[in-house]
């Protein structure tokens, strides 16, 4: 029943994808819905700005901790959103990762699925010597409207290459554009996810990946990413 419902979801999303951005990014929503339908009772967040995509109360089968599912291209960094929010995590959680490859002009196939329980000490260790005050300083620079987007971008890029930021495993990603976006986000490289959070996992793609023993049901209709488009 779950498989049939999920296949209907794939067909629905493919049908309603009226724009290039929706088509390219549909795989992320499909992956998130599959995770929620298969392991978390069909949970859907009431708002997409809440702290956890899946709160602890919706996780009765996998440890009773909150969870965040993320889909990204195999071998590339996984984007984790707001850096300050990630720094403030002080509870165990599940980081559920779906790594995909573009296998045809309009198809993506998931080639590695990871369900990682992350402890607070391990998460904080990925920040190295960076303190919250350090992040606030960089965040304030990015949001300083007295600086043009070009100047703010250059100064932020320069600052993040210096100590203490250069000693963090997390990669800091200032998001600054002419349309007014000014955010400090962060990501983890593919190799660092495996090294620090899943050292027992092979870095090779898999023909039949599974999450907690359940295989993802087939490729997803989704075109290739173009320059400037989000993963």
C-alpha positions in Angstrom: 0.0 0.0 0.0 2.8 2.4 0.9 4.6 1.6 -2.3 1.5 2.2 -4.4 0.9 5.5 -2.6 4.4 6.6 -3.2 4.3 5.8 -6.9 1.2 7.9 -7.1 3.1 10.7 -5.5 5.8 10.5 -8.1 3.3 10.6 -10.9 1.5 13.5 -9.3 4.6 15.6 -8.8 5.8 14.8 -12.4 2.4 16.0 -13.7 2.3 19.3 -11.7 5.9 20.3 -12.3 5.1 23.3 -14.4 8.5 25.0 -14.2 12.1 24.1 -14.7 12.9 24.7 -11.0 10.1 22.5 -9.8 11.2 19.7 -12.2 14.8 19.8 -11.1 14.1 20.0 -7.4 11.2 17.5 -7.3 13.5 14.7 -6.2 14.1 16.3 -2.9 10.4 16.5 -2.0 9.9 13.0 -3.3 12.7 11.7 -1.1 11.4 13.5 1.9 7.9 12.2 1.4 9.1 8.6 0.9 11.1 8.8 4.2 8.1 10.2 6.1 5.6 7.8 4.6 7.8 4.7 5.0 9.3 5.3 8.5 7.4 8.2 10.2 3.7 7.5 9.7 3.2 9.9 6.9 4.2 12.9 8.9 4.1 16.3 7.2 5.4 19.5 8.8 2.7 22.1 9.4 5.3 24.8 8.4 8.6 24.4 6.7 10.4 26.8 9.0 10.2 24.6 12.1 13.4 23.4 13.7 13.1 19.8 12.7 11.6 18.4 9.5 10.5 15.4 11.6 10.1 16.1 15.3 10.9 13.5 18.0 7.2 13.0 18.7 6.7 11.7 15.2 9.5 9.1 15.5 8.4 6.2 17.5 10.2 3.5 15.5 13.8 4.9 15.2 14.9 6.1 18.6 12.4 8.8 19.5 14.7 11.6 18.3 14.1 14.3 15.7 15.2 13.8 12.1 16.1 15.8 9.0 16.1 14.2 5.6 18.3 15.7 2.9 18.8 14.8 -0.8 21.9 15.8 -2.7 24.0 14.7 -5.7 26.3 11.8 -4.9 29.8 13.0 -4.0 28.8 16.6 -3.4 28.3 18.5 -0.1 25.0 18.2 1.7 23.5 21.6 2.4 22.2 22.0 6.0 20.8 25.5 6.0 21.2 28.2 8.6 24.6 27.9 10.2 23.6 29.4 13.6 20.6 27.0 13.8 22.9 24.0 13.1 25.5 25.3 15.7 22.7 25.4 18.4 21.8 21.8 18.1 22.2 20.2 21.5 20.3 17.0 21.2 20.7 13.7 19.3 19.0 13.5 16.0 18.8 11.5 12.8 20.5 12.9 9.6 18.9 11.0 6.8 20.8 11.4 3.5 19.8 10.4 0.0 22.6 10.7 -2.5 21.5 10.6 -6.2 23.0 10.4 -9.6 21.6 11.7 -12.9 21.2 8.5 -14.9 19.2 9.8 -17.8 18.2 13.3 -19.2 15.0 13.2 -17.1 15.8 10.7 -14.4 17.7 10.6 -11.1 18.5 7.4 -9.2 19.4 7.2 -5.5 22.7 5.4 -5.1 23.3 5.7 -1.4 20.9 6.0 1.5 22.2 6.8 5.1 20.3 7.0 8.3 22.8 8.4 10.8 22.2 9.0 14.5 24.2 12.0 15.4 25.2 12.8 19.0 25.5 16.4 20.2 29.2 16.0 21.1 30.0 14.7 17.6 28.1 17.5 15.9 29.7 20.2 18.0 33.1 18.6 17.3 32.6 19.3 13.6 32.7 23.1 14.4 36.3 22.8 15.8 37.3 26.0 17.6 34.5 28.1 16.1 32.2 29.7 18.8 28.7 31.1 18.4 30.2 34.6 18.8 32.4 33.8 15.8 29.5 32.8 13.7 27.5 35.9 14.8 30.4 38.1 13.7 30.4 36.5 10.3 26.6 36.6 10.1 26.6 40.3 11.0 29.1 41.1 8.3 27.0 39.3 5.7 23.9 41.2 6.8 25.6 44.6 7.0 23.5 46.7 4.5 26.1 49.4 4.4 28.1 47.0 2.3 27.2 46.3 -1.3 26.5 42.7 -2.2 29.9 42.4 -4.0 31.8 43.9 -1.1 29.9 41.9 1.5 30.6 38.7 -0.5 34.3 39.4 -0.8 34.8 40.3 2.9 32.8 37.3 4.0 34.8 34.9 1.8 38.0 36.4 3.1 36.9 36.1 6.7 35.8 32.5 6.5 39.2 31.4 5.2 40.8 32.7 8.4 41.0 31.2 11.9 39.0 29.9 13.6 36.7 29.2 10.6 39.5 27.5 8.6 39.8 24.8 11.2 36.1 23.7 11.2 34.9 20.6 9.3 31.7 22.5 8.5 31.9 24.6 5.4 30.4 28.0 5.7 28.5 29.3 2.7 27.6 33.0 2.7 24.5 33.5 0.4 24.5 37.1 -0.9 22.9 38.3 -4.0 21.6 41.5 -5.7 18.0 40.5 -4.9 18.5 41.1 -1.2 19.4 37.6 0.0 21.9 37.7 2.9 22.2 34.4 4.8 25.0 32.4 6.4 24.4 28.7 5.6 26.6 25.7 6.1 27.3 22.3 4.5 29.3 19.1 5.0 31.5 17.6 2.3 30.6 14.1 1.2 34.0 12.7 2.4 33.6 14.4 5.8 30.1 12.9 6.3 31.6 9.5 5.9 34.8 10.2 7.8 33.2 11.7 10.9 29.6 10.4 11.0 29.7 7.1 9.1 33.3 5.8 9.1 32.1 2.2 8.5 30.3 3.1 5.3 31.9 2.5 1.8 32.2 5.7 -0.3 31.1 3.8 -3.4 27.7 4.2 -5.0 25.3 1.2 -4.6 23.2 -0.6 -7.1 20.4 -1.4 -4.6 20.7 1.1 -1.7 18.3 0.7 1.2 17.4 2.7 4.2 16.9 0.6 7.3 16.4 -2.4 5.1 13.9 -0.7 2.7 14.9 0.0 -0.9 13.9 3.3 -2.5 11.3 2.5 -5.2 13.0 3.3 -8.5 14.3 6.4 -10.3 12.7 9.8 -10.0 11.6 12.0 -12.9 13.9 15.0 -12.6 16.0 16.9 -15.1 19.7 17.8 -14.7 20.8 20.8 -12.7 22.0 23.8 -14.6 24.4 26.5 -13.4 22.9 28.6 -10.6 20.1 26.1 -9.8 19.8 24.5 -6.3 20.5 20.8 -5.9 
